[in-house]
């Protein structure tokens, strides 16, 4: 698969992340706890193939 657009790259990244999570027998909640990523962020990432924008620290 040629990854020539940002949307295709994001989709492939989320597919790979989900596949790896399932191979490790982790739920989204389990991965969120292990990784320190908030569960809603992880769900949005996997379900909508979207990455949250980075926010500058306060």
Backbone as ProteinMPNN parsed JSONL, in Angstrom:
{"seq_chain_A": "XXXXXXXXXXXXXXXXXXXXXXXXXXXXXXXXXXXXXXXXXXXXXXXXXXXXXXXXXX", "coords_chain_A": {"N_chain_A": [[0.844, -1.181, 0.0], [0.627, 2.126, -0.924], [1.594, 4.85, 0.879], [0.685, 7.789, 0.589], [-0.694, 10.021, 1.402], [-1.62, 12.127, 4.166], [-3.961, 11.184, 5.445], [-4.055, 8.469, 4.732], [-1.747, 7.561, 5.958], [-2.354, 8.027, 8.666], [-4.568, 6.287, 8.934], [-3.364, 3.768, 8.47], [-1.552, 3.721, 10.595], [-3.304, 3.697, 12.822], [-4.613, 1.273, 12.344], [-2.475, -0.545, 12.598], [-1.739, -0.089, 15.268], [-4.055, -0.918, 16.651], [-4.155, -3.617, 15.868], [-1.768, -4.578, 17.031], [-2.381, -4.111, 19.716], [-4.512, -5.886, 20.112], [-3.213, -8.302, 19.578], [-1.631, -8.419, 21.805], [-3.489, -8.997, 23.619], [-4.902, -6.952, 24.903], [-7.301, -4.679, 26.192], [-8.852, -1.589, 25.145], [-8.952, -0.007, 27.387], [-7.038, -1.24, 29.019], [-4.702, -0.776, 27.509], [-4.682, 1.996, 27.601], [-4.206, 2.452, 30.334], [-1.656, 1.247, 30.619], [-0.131, 2.78, 28.868], [-0.496, 5.404, 29.568], [-2.039, 7.107, 28.151], [-4.993, 8.955, 27.876], [-8.136, 7.266, 28.073], [-10.409, 8.193, 26.467], [-9.021, 9.55, 24.445], [-7.521, 7.516, 23.248], [-9.615, 5.9, 22.302], [-10.799, 7.655, 20.432], [-8.673, 7.872, 18.648], [-8.448, 5.217, 17.655], [-11.043, 4.691, 16.634], [-11.818, 6.803, 14.975], [-9.672, 7.277, 13.438], [-8.079, 9.456, 14.018], [-5.739, 11.788, 15.244], [-5.101, 13.472, 18.23], [-4.52, 16.992, 18.43], [-1.415, 18.412, 19.302], [-0.9, 19.964, 22.37], [0.455, 22.901, 23.72], [2.476, 22.976, 26.647], [1.263, 24.322, 29.784]], "CA_chain_A": [[0.0, 0.0, 0.0], [1.387, 3.359, -1.001], [1.12, 5.806, 1.883], [1.061, 9.076, 0.027], [-1.481, 11.126, 1.961], [-1.689, 12.068, 5.631], [-5.096, 10.358, 5.871], [-3.673, 7.064, 4.589], [-0.746, 7.288, 6.992], [-3.074, 7.935, 9.936], [-5.37, 5.072, 8.939], [-2.459, 2.627, 8.614], [-1.029, 3.781, 11.954], [-4.324, 3.244, 13.759], [-4.826, -0.161, 12.114], [-1.346, -1.267, 13.186], [-1.825, 0.042, 16.719], [-5.145, -1.779, 17.109], [-3.732, -5.005, 15.67], [-0.779, -4.887, 18.07], [-3.084, -4.15, 21.009], [-5.273, -7.127, 20.176], [-2.249, -9.399, 19.674], [-1.155, -8.431, 23.188], [-4.672, -9.308, 24.41], [-5.213, -5.785, 25.725], [-8.459, -3.859, 25.864], [-8.477, -0.18, 25.029], [-8.731, 0.474, 28.757], [-5.746, -1.767, 29.457], [-3.638, -0.043, 26.824], [-4.677, 3.361, 28.132], [-3.531, 2.422, 31.641], [-0.228, 0.936, 30.432], [0.571, 3.798, 28.089], [-0.675, 6.742, 30.129], [-2.887, 7.889, 27.243], [-6.368, 8.915, 28.359], [-8.994, 6.341, 27.336], [-11.151, 8.841, 25.377], [-8.082, 9.863, 23.367], [-7.228, 6.254, 22.569], [-10.816, 5.509, 21.556], [-10.914, 8.541, 19.272], [-7.594, 7.494, 17.751], [-8.762, 3.953, 16.985], [-12.338, 4.67, 15.964], [-11.96, 7.857, 13.964], [-8.377, 7.423, 12.757], [-7.62, 10.833, 14.182], [-4.795, 12.023, 16.328], [-5.343, 14.776, 18.844], [-3.464, 17.965, 18.194], [-0.552, 18.613, 20.467], [-1.111, 21.236, 23.066], [1.647, 23.414, 24.398], [2.335, 22.921, 28.109], [0.866, 25.623, 30.38]], "C_chain_A": [[0.885, 1.239, 0.0], [0.781, 4.373, -0.035], [1.506, 7.209, 1.432], [0.197, 10.243, 0.483], [-1.481, 11.006, 3.478], [-2.829, 11.182, 6.133], [-4.756, 8.875, 5.787], [-2.654, 6.665, 5.652], [-1.431, 7.127, 8.338], [-3.884, 6.648, 10.02], [-4.493, 3.85, 9.163], [-1.9, 2.57, 10.033], [-2.052, 3.277, 12.962], [-4.612, 1.752, 13.585], [-3.715, -0.984, 12.758], [-1.389, -1.233, 14.71], [-2.897, -0.892, 17.282], [-4.755, -3.253, 16.989], [-2.744, -5.429, 16.743], [-1.438, -5.009, 19.438], [-3.824, -5.466, 21.164], [-4.351, -8.339, 20.267], [-1.702, -9.538, 21.085], [-2.291, -8.737, 24.165], [-4.996, -8.183, 25.395], [-6.514, -5.149, 25.257], [-7.965, -2.431, 25.655], [-8.174, 0.388, 26.411], [-7.375, 0.006, 29.277], [-4.581, -1.04, 28.806], [-3.541, 1.382, 27.343], [-3.936, 3.419, 29.468], [-2.024, 2.195, 31.481], [0.531, 2.07, 29.766], [0.48, 5.199, 28.685], [-1.488, 7.66, 29.229], [-4.312, 7.822, 27.765], [-7.247, 8.03, 27.465], [-9.79, 7.035, 26.225], [-10.255, 9.184, 24.177], [-7.766, 8.614, 22.562], [-8.419, 5.787, 21.741], [-10.982, 6.352, 20.292], [-9.875, 8.169, 18.215], [-7.952, 6.233, 16.97], [-10.036, 4.025, 16.15], [-12.446, 5.67, 14.819], [-10.685, 8.083, 13.169], [-7.862, 8.859, 12.868], [-6.709, 10.932, 15.39], [-5.082, 13.39, 16.924], [-4.196, 15.717, 18.538], [-2.661, 18.134, 19.473], [-0.795, 19.965, 21.08], [0.186, 21.62, 23.752], [1.435, 23.301, 25.901], [2.0, 24.291, 28.67], [2.042, 26.414, 30.874]], "O_chain_A": [[1.784, 1.374, 0.831], [-0.4, 4.706, -0.128], [2.532, 7.746, 1.848], [0.357, 11.355, -0.02], [-1.356, 9.906, 4.016], [-2.675, 10.499, 7.145], [-5.126, 8.104, 6.672], [-2.702, 5.555, 6.18], [-1.126, 6.192, 9.078], [-3.891, 5.987, 11.058], [-4.84, 2.982, 9.964], [-1.786, 1.489, 10.611], [-1.707, 2.511, 13.862], [-4.832, 1.044, 14.568], [-3.984, -2.004, 13.392], [-1.106, -2.236, 15.365], [-2.666, -1.577, 18.278], [-4.999, -4.04, 17.903], [-2.865, -6.518, 17.305], [-1.101, -5.895, 20.223], [-3.772, -6.092, 22.222], [-4.672, -9.305, 20.96], [-1.349, -10.636, 21.517], [-2.093, -8.738, 25.38], [-5.318, -8.427, 26.558], [-6.789, -5.091, 24.059], [-6.814, -2.107, 25.947], [-7.241, 1.174, 26.574], [-6.649, 0.776, 29.905], [-3.591, -0.724, 29.466], [-2.443, 1.915, 27.505], [-3.135, 4.324, 29.703], [-1.217, 2.865, 32.125], [1.704, 2.297, 30.065], [1.279, 6.075, 28.353], [-1.614, 8.853, 29.506], [-4.8, 6.734, 28.069], [-7.11, 8.049, 26.242], [-9.844, 6.503, 25.117], [-10.695, 9.112, 23.03], [-7.747, 8.652, 21.332], [-8.252, 5.332, 20.609], [-11.27, 5.825, 19.218], [-10.177, 8.155, 17.022], [-7.776, 6.189, 15.752], [-10.085, 3.461, 15.057], [-13.097, 5.399, 13.81], [-10.623, 8.977, 12.325], [-7.285, 9.399, 11.925], [-6.89, 10.255, 16.402], [-5.282, 14.359, 16.193], [-3.047, 15.296, 18.404], [-3.186, 18.011, 20.58], [-0.885, 20.979, 20.388], [0.909, 20.779, 24.286], [0.321, 23.511, 26.381], [2.401, 25.31, 28.108], [1.87, 27.516, 31.395]]}, "name": "protein", "num_of_chains": 1, "seq": "XXXXXXXXXXXXXXXXXXXXXXXXXXXXXXXXXXXXXXXXXXXXXXXXXXXXXXXXXX"}
